[in-house]
Structure formats: structure tokens, C-alpha cells
Amino acid sequence: VDLKGSGGVVSVGDPKKGARATDAFREIRPEGAFEFGNDQPAIEKASGLLREFSERSRKEHSVKKGAWDPEHHMEDQILREVVKLRDENGRVLKPVLDVSQVPAIWWTDGGARYTDLLMGDGSDTPWTVELKVNTQGQGQYFRHAVGQTVLYRAFLRGATQLAPWFESHNLDQKKCKAAIAIPKPAGANSGDRWNDIKRLAKTFGVTVLEVPSLAR
């Protein structure tokens, strides 16, 4: 939905990447993305597409016991506190928002980047958490998460226009911490790789949180 609330677009993924979720959306709507305006018939059609896509996702997940997008499924599990994130002191981190993909960086051409989760530890300290699951090579993929969360932390600490929002949630944005949430690597030398990731994260003041290899 555009920022003025005058319309939007319903679309799922990049057709060039061949993800199952993208293919399923194309099966529902072969024409691809559906752009809609602020009129009731168009809004109802957009809502119908989302409902149909959601129902297909639910049914296929139930049958195949696997999510179309494991990372977003894990995000959902964390937001609903089915999967709990604990910091190095054992405190359970709670979602500050009931949605994932929090805007974290913008630039002049309108592009955006999003932090996966914004969490709190019961104090006035917010946490930006970058989540990765076992869908790609674990080494470089998990190391990339460290770089991402460091950049998102810098943005959130310095985004002065967000100050009223943080204050309204009793959070001090200047204290924002950075974390990555990843499963322990599997396979040969998994212990060494886990320790390597933790050492890299520590260098940049990033906390490593452990999540299951697959969401429920």
C-alpha cells in the first residue's frame, strides 16, 4: 500500500527466482502483480487474492510439512512466541511490534531495507534482530547477517525522526542493540563454524541468538 493510502499492489516475490511462493501466486493470478486503487471493488479483489494465497499456503504447509518461505515462517513463530529468543543472560526477548520486516534504511530513489525483528528485553533497550535459517550456505550466509544487523543498528540509533515513536514505546533508541538469530551450523566442523560466527559477531558488538533449524 502506498504511503498516501490511495492504492497499492499485490505481488509475491520475483518471478525470476522461481520460489514456490512466487509460482503459487502466479497460479492464482497468471497476469502477475495486481495494482489497485482506492475504490471498493479493487480493494475487495486485492483482499481476495491475499486470502486465496494465504489459504493455499496453509494447506500446502499442512500437507508437505514445510513452509514456502522458512525464514518468514520462523519470524511468525517468534512473533507469536512459539519460538523464544533469549539473550546471553537468559532473558526472553519480546516483540516490540506484532509484525516483522521493520523499515530500517531508506534512500532517495525510494528503495528500502528492513530489519527482520524489533525486540525488547523488558528494559528501555530495543534490539534489532536479523534472522537466518538453513536455506543457503551457512558460513557466508550467517556472516552476512552480522553486517546487516550492524548497519540496521546504526540506522535505528541515528534516525532522529523515529525518536517520538521510540519514546512512545518507552524505548531509548540510542541504546539499540544488534543481534542475529541463527540455528547452530550442522555437518562437518560445525562447532568451529559456530565459534567463528560468534567471534565475528563479538567484534562488532553483536549478540548471537540460537533458533531451531526449522520452525514448527
Salt bridges, closest charged atoms under 4 A:
GLU27 OE2 - ARG20 NH1 3.28
GLU27 OE1 - ARG56 NH1 2.66
GLU31 OE2 - ARG29 NH1 3.35
GLU55 OE2 - ARG58 NH2 2.57
GLU55 OE2 - LYS59 NZ 3.88
GLU60 OE2 - ARG20 NE 2.95
GLU60 OE2 - LYS64 NZ 3.66
ASP69 OD2 - HIS72 ND1 3.12
ASP76 OD2 - ARG80 NE 3.02
GLU81 OE1 - LYS84 NZ 3.98
GLU81 OE1 - LYS94 NZ 2.73
ASP87 OD2 - ARG91 NE 2.68
ASP121 OD2 - ARG91 NH2 3.29
ASP124 OD2 - LYS175 NZ 3.05
GLU130 OE2 - LYS132 NZ 3.35
ASP196 OD1 - ARG199 NH2 2.29
